[in-house]
Amino acid sequence: MNFETLMAFFGRHPMLSLALAGLTVAILYTEVARLFRGYKAIKPAALTTLVNQENALVVDLSASADFEKGHIPGSRNLTPSQFSPEAKLVAGAKQSPVVLVCRNGMASAEAAKKLKKAGFEQVHWLDGGIAAWDAAGLPLVKGRA
């Protein structure tokens, strides 16, 4: 494929060309934004390493009933309505690693954004949440911990 062929395609299919350009810009924007957002998505294996080597604080943002059905060993529970950067559980961990977890990874990503904005240095969220943890075959603890 040469340049003339490409330009001929763009000329014959302006809507497809515009859609391609729009998607390219959107992908570039989201990837650049991800690089500079200040908090990181981690996988279940990386979470175990972070807890074992750096004594990370794991905060589960699930509802209390869901937390009791199954949670990551050593994690602490804060419901989304209780969560804030000033909450007693997380307030003292500004310099240490904090990992936020929820059922599917959506609420924890939003909470990570809040912690980073509040000045926390090492903020992570579990990509895929408890569902990803369970799918990786890692243990869940039932009941209140």
KAGI-V739297 format. One record per residue. N is the residue number from 0. RES is the residue in one letter. OMEGA is omega as a letter, one per 40 degrees, with the letter a starting at -180 (999 if undefined). Layout:
BEGIN
N/RES/OMEGA
N/RES/OMEGA
END
This chain:
BEGIN
0/M/i
1/N/a
2/F/a
3/E/i
4/T/i
5/L/i
6/M/i
7/A/i
8/F/i
9/F/i
10/G/a
11/R/a
12/H/a
13/P/a
14/M/i
15/L/i
16/S/i
17/L/i
18/A/i
19/L/i
20/A/i
21/G/i
22/L/i
23/T/i
24/V/a
25/A/i
26/I/i
27/L/i
28/Y/a
29/T/i
30/E/i
31/V/i
32/A/i
33/R/a
34/L/a
35/F/a
36/R/i
37/G/i
38/Y/a
39/K/i
40/A/i
41/I/i
42/K/a
43/P/i
44/A/i
45/A/i
46/L/i
47/T/i
48/T/a
49/L/i
50/V/a
51/N/a
52/Q/a
53/E/i
54/N/a
55/A/i
56/L/i
57/V/a
58/V/i
59/D/a
60/L/i
61/S/i
62/A/a
63/S/a
64/A/i
65/D/i
66/F/a
67/E/i
68/K/i
69/G/i
70/H/a
71/I/i
72/P/i
73/G/a
74/S/i
75/R/a
76/N/i
77/L/i
78/T/i
79/P/i
80/S/i
81/Q/a
82/F/i
83/S/i
84/P/i
85/E/a
86/A/a
87/K/a
88/L/a
89/V/a
90/A/a
91/G/a
92/A/a
93/K/a
94/Q/a
95/S/a
96/P/i
97/V/i
98/V/i
99/L/a
100/V/i
101/C/a
102/R/a
103/N/i
104/G/a
105/M/a
106/A/a
107/S/i
108/A/i
109/E/i
110/A/i
111/A/i
112/K/i
113/K/a
114/L/a
115/K/i
116/K/a
117/A/i
118/G/i
119/F/a
120/E/a
121/Q/a
122/V/i
123/H/i
124/W/a
125/L/a
126/D/a
127/G/i
128/G/a
129/I/i
130/A/i
131/A/i
132/W/a
133/D/i
134/A/i
135/A/i
136/G/a
137/L/a
138/P/i
139/L/i
140/V/i
141/K/a
142/G/i
143/R/i
144/A/999
END
